[in-house]
Amino acid sequence: MTTPQSVVIVGAGQAGGWAAKTLRAEGFAGRITLVGDEPHPPHERPPLSKAVLAGASEPAVCDLFKAETLAELALDCIPAERATAIDRAARVVLTDRGRRLAYDRLVIATGSRVRRLAVPGADLPGVRYLRTIADALALRERLGAGARLLVVGGGWIGLEAAATARKRGATVTVLEAADRLCARAVPAEVSAFLARLHASHGVAIRLGAKLERFEPAAGGALQAVLADGTRIAADTVLVGVGIVPNVELAREAGLEVANGIVVDDQGRTSDPDVFAAGDVTDLPAARLGRRVRLESWQNAQDQAIVAAKAALGGDARYDPLPWFWSDQYDANIQMLGMPERWPAGIARGDPAGTSFSLFYLRGDRGPDGAAAIEAVVSINAPRELRAARRLIEQGRPVIPQALADPQTSLQKL
Ligand SMILES: Cc1cc2nc3c(=O)[nH]c(=O)nc-3n(C[C@H](O)[C@H](O)[C@H](O)COP(=O)(O)OP(=O)(O)OC[C@H]3O[C@@H](n4cnc5c(N)ncnc54)[C@H](O)[C@@H]3O)c2cc1C
């Protein structure tokens, strides 16, 4: 592999920013061009549904780098400009302002966009989404005391926004089509915890809700109409029904795309000079025994670091132990691992209470019932999750009774 002279990174979100930083950390002194279609420096998103939406922080809290650090990285940053095509034969990225960005290596970090609702009335001005800084600032304007917020989708974004809106004094209703909250991501006990948490803060939760349409109401408000005829009045609707990876640029350039841009464990695409990282990738996770697409802060950072090293010819490999967290009111929820299904968990602490962990063991058990931990979910128990991380990384078999017994120190296991 020849040493590159110039690297182009498309997408100035978290993965793009980390790729740029890693290139410099690895000693790359050539040209790094970071082109992103948002008007901001490289940034991350978790505060957008938390401190920024709450009004406790301004969007600068999302910046990945302080101004001095960004200057030291000596990037050619091109904000508010969209990459429109990749000419792989000529090794050039084309942009919507007519620029031609030549590369020896390309990193695609185009992330994902919100999935839009397709019901009648979904284009009314009160129907909002939350992905970008602009989205968060516009939504927060609408969430003052007494505002009526209707959240469509009881997943992470919807629930975090619901918690933040309650803090701002809005009344909140959450509609979820499934029979429990966050059903795709967490076991039933955690869904039940989330339902209790939100109910205790005055959020009305409707499970199994089938949204049919929105109708305009007086003063810019709207009414959501459910399949059973129920009508819910709201000033603002926040839709949080998932995301779609931004794969079009890669697909049109002829790169392999499946559930995202297909990459290997170094972030390399089907073109050896083109890498990809973050929400947009379909990646092999040996530890999980399958390919996955991860929509998380941890993945955006860690995969981008490996991809940038590989772009310079390094041999780092990426085998994620997926980690995800969410903050809602005073509750901290953390998950490690990503089972395809949730078998019966081993509870440490009371799952009907406010602080507990659930452990999920692998199928192959020793004679004493000991098995390696596959995943853990901790509610307000970050130390237990940290200890479990070490046990998972070491693949150490543990006896279920020891995990369940709060008197047994996980650190000592
Ligand atoms: C409100 C919110 C809260 C979140 N909270 C958490 C949390 O608590 N915990 C957690 O683990 N994860 C959280 N996440 C998820 C996490 O932020 C994402 O997984 C992460 O941002 C993915 O990073 P990325 O760089 O892959 O994509 P992005 O951050 O989406 O960055 C991609 C960038 O590329 C740009 N782009 C796309 N196409 C082009 C193009 N053709 N030309 C130029 N630029 C382009 C996009 O506009 C964007 O700026 C949250 C996400 C959101 C939206």
The ligand as a MOL file (V3000), in Angstrom:
LIG
                    3D

  0  0  0     0  0            999 V3000
M  V30 BEGIN CTAB
M  V30 COUNTS 53 58 0 0 0
M  V30 BEGIN ATOM
M  V30 1 C -30.4290 13.6130 19.3890 0
M  V30 2 C -29.4900 12.4290 19.4210 0
M  V30 3 C -29.0790 11.9240 20.6510 0
M  V30 4 C -28.2280 10.8230 20.6970 0
M  V30 5 N -27.8510 10.3230 21.9080 0
M  V30 6 C -27.0470 9.2350 21.9690 0
M  V30 7 C -26.6630 8.6930 23.2360 0
M  V30 8 O -27.0840 9.1650 24.2960 0
M  V30 9 N -25.8340 7.6140 23.2350 0
M  V30 10 C -25.3470 7.0690 22.0720 0
M  V30 11 O -24.5890 6.0810 22.1210 0
M  V30 12 N -25.7010 7.5640 20.8560 0
M  V30 13 C -26.5400 8.6310 20.7920 0
M  V30 14 N -26.9040 9.1450 19.5580 0
M  V30 15 C -26.4060 8.4850 18.3370 0
M  V30 16 C -25.0700 9.0640 17.8910 0
M  V30 17 O -25.0900 10.4580 17.9940 0
M  V30 18 C -24.8030 8.6370 16.4450 0
M  V30 19 O -24.6870 7.2380 16.4190 0
M  V30 20 C -23.5580 9.3180 15.8750 0
M  V30 21 O -23.7920 10.6910 15.7270 0
M  V30 22 C -23.1510 8.7370 14.5450 0
M  V30 23 O -22.0630 9.4780 14.0660 0
M  V30 24 P -21.7250 9.5530 12.4900 0
M  V30 25 O -20.5300 10.4220 12.3870 0
M  V30 26 O -21.7260 8.2030 11.9370 0
M  V30 27 O -22.9920 10.2650 11.8400 0
M  V30 28 P -23.5130 11.7630 11.9750 0
M  V30 29 O -23.2740 12.2700 13.3460 0
M  V30 30 O -24.9120 11.7290 11.4780 0
M  V30 31 O -22.5890 12.5960 10.9700 0
M  V30 32 C -22.6910 12.4590 9.5780 0
M  V30 33 C -22.5150 13.8180 8.9440 0
M  V30 34 O -22.3580 13.6610 7.5410 0
M  V30 35 C -23.1450 14.6490 6.8850 0
M  V30 36 N -23.3960 14.2090 5.4960 0
M  V30 37 C -24.2330 13.2380 5.0680 0
M  V30 38 N -24.1710 13.1090 3.7250 0
M  V30 39 C -23.2740 14.0300 3.2880 0
M  V30 40 C -22.7760 14.3890 2.0070 0
M  V30 41 N -23.1770 13.7620 0.8850 0
M  V30 42 N -21.8640 15.3920 1.9200 0
M  V30 43 C -21.4300 16.0260 3.0510 0
M  V30 44 N -21.8640 15.7250 4.2920 0
M  V30 45 C -22.7780 14.7280 4.4120 0
M  V30 46 C -24.3750 14.7080 7.7600 0
M  V30 47 O -25.1450 15.8680 7.5320 0
M  V30 48 C -23.7230 14.7230 9.1390 0
M  V30 49 O -23.2970 16.0070 9.4820 0
M  V30 50 C -27.7740 10.2230 19.4970 0
M  V30 51 C -28.1980 10.7370 18.2440 0
M  V30 52 C -29.0590 11.8170 18.2160 0
M  V30 53 C -29.5250 12.3540 16.8930 0
M  V30 END ATOM
M  V30 BEGIN BOND
M  V30 1 1 1 2
M  V30 2 1 2 3
M  V30 3 2 2 52
M  V30 4 2 3 4
M  V30 5 1 4 5
M  V30 6 1 4 50
M  V30 7 2 5 6
M  V30 8 1 6 7
M  V30 9 1 6 13
M  V30 10 2 7 8
M  V30 11 1 7 9
M  V30 12 1 9 10
M  V30 13 2 10 11
M  V30 14 1 10 12
M  V30 15 2 12 13
M  V30 16 1 13 14
M  V30 17 1 14 15
M  V30 18 1 14 50
M  V30 19 1 15 16
M  V30 20 1 16 17
M  V30 21 1 16 18
M  V30 22 1 18 19
M  V30 23 1 18 20
M  V30 24 1 20 21
M  V30 25 1 20 22
M  V30 26 1 22 23
M  V30 27 1 23 24
M  V30 28 2 24 25
M  V30 29 1 24 26
M  V30 30 1 24 27
M  V30 31 1 27 28
M  V30 32 2 28 29
M  V30 33 1 28 30
M  V30 34 1 28 31
M  V30 35 1 31 32
M  V30 36 1 32 33
M  V30 37 1 33 34
M  V30 38 1 33 48
M  V30 39 1 34 35
M  V30 40 1 35 36
M  V30 41 1 35 46
M  V30 42 1 36 37
M  V30 43 1 36 45
M  V30 44 2 37 38
M  V30 45 1 38 39
M  V30 46 1 39 40
M  V30 47 2 39 45
M  V30 48 1 40 41
M  V30 49 2 40 42
M  V30 50 1 42 43
M  V30 51 2 43 44
M  V30 52 1 44 45
M  V30 53 1 46 47
M  V30 54 1 46 48
M  V30 55 1 48 49
M  V30 56 2 50 51
M  V30 57 1 51 52
M  V30 58 1 52 53
M  V30 END BOND
M  V30 END CTAB
M  END
